[in-house]
Amino acid sequence: MTDTHTADRTGPEVELTRSITGRLLFFYVLGDVLGSGIYVLIGSVAGEVGGAFWIAFAVGVSVAAITGLAYAELATKYPQAAGAALYLYKAFGNRPLAFLVTVAFLSASFAAAGSLSVGFARYFLELWDVPSALLVALLFLLVLTIVNFIGITESVVINMVMTFVEISGLVIVMIIGVWYVAQGDADFGRLTEFETTSSPIFAIVAGVALAFFAMTGFENVANVAEETIDPHRAFPRALIGGMLAAGLIYVIVAATASLVVGATGLAKSEAALLEVVKADIIPVPLTFMTTLFAVIACIAITNTTLVAVVTQPRILYGMAREDVVPGVFAKLHPTRRSPWVGLIFSGLVVAALLVIGTLVVEAGGGIDLIARLATVTVVLLLFIYFLVIAAALKLSGSDETERTFRAPRPLLFLGLVGNAVLLVYVVVDDPTSVVWCAGLLAIGGVLFLLEHFFGRREGAETAQ
């Protein structure tokens, strides 16, 4: 949980148990980064760039990996379960800024859950003909909220199974690619095509802005630094290694999709990665493969969305415990011990995003709801990443020991520029996304004001 007050708490505290080995941490990073973004957004990225859209994923993983270097350095300096808010407080000593980052992360989680819910609905419609995609997305969100309330979301076994399932889907795509190339039908010229009216550079930047959504998730890993065995040694290796492994898989999958289907076919599809399977390359019954892959995609999206749904009420819970938002969010169910108020509130916010977004689309807004919510997520996270790198640079020479990982400064400056360029591009290219971001951030501001004027300092401590 992000804790804006962690930096200056005094008195004895109960410490978390260090039980995560370097190898387990690597797979934790891999599973977190290798989420469902590529299942959901590959068509949108292809539409922005053309056949060479795999380059967007390669650039995206490069910028993300540099950002990961900053997280690795700060996590070895401050191996505590607080993440970006703690790093910024250490660097700048500014509580409002730490609070803003916490709310931005919560808002990004809301937007990501909305985007993934729509993606789930599109793959689900490949399996069953349901009248309304919005209805499927809302029911999907409701089911995950109920599961979270029951408490099953904390099961490492279930998360691990889902991770292996989603990886299996990407392996299927890569096998299809190998088979296609072996048949001698591949046109490798597709991999260098830019089907855009703008310059290739701007096309790549546009693609990276969307592909970056698939590379997010690594920032969550900072919150388990306090539970990692020998974090100074394990954290940098696991974080950067896991990100690079996930990025390599993404690039191979993107190149395969470009070769087999082409950018145009991917951009027109509601479930783009499924088009690779529908190309009927491998000697397996097409109906079986289509159904299997759609199920895998739904499970993959469920896994990533479940992480977001788990995170949201717990951020609110932590903020309530610190008297930042109304203490009611610190209430736990007496038997399930789940933060049920935060669960209901988070579900309502994401549901509102889905309904409003669907109404805008139906009113002729000319937007793709998945891409819009993904863009909102990326804007908020790029803002956080920029500040984290700035914090790492500001804290150079502070709280360092001989065991502290030190990221190369030229790369950090490059990452600072990369995140800033992407952030500016996204905002200029889609200024409406700022309105959506402001609306989500305003929710946190309203909660803060409610607590400030009407809350009781002891409320959060006594809430059960």
Beta strands, then each sheet from edge to edge (+ up, - down):
end
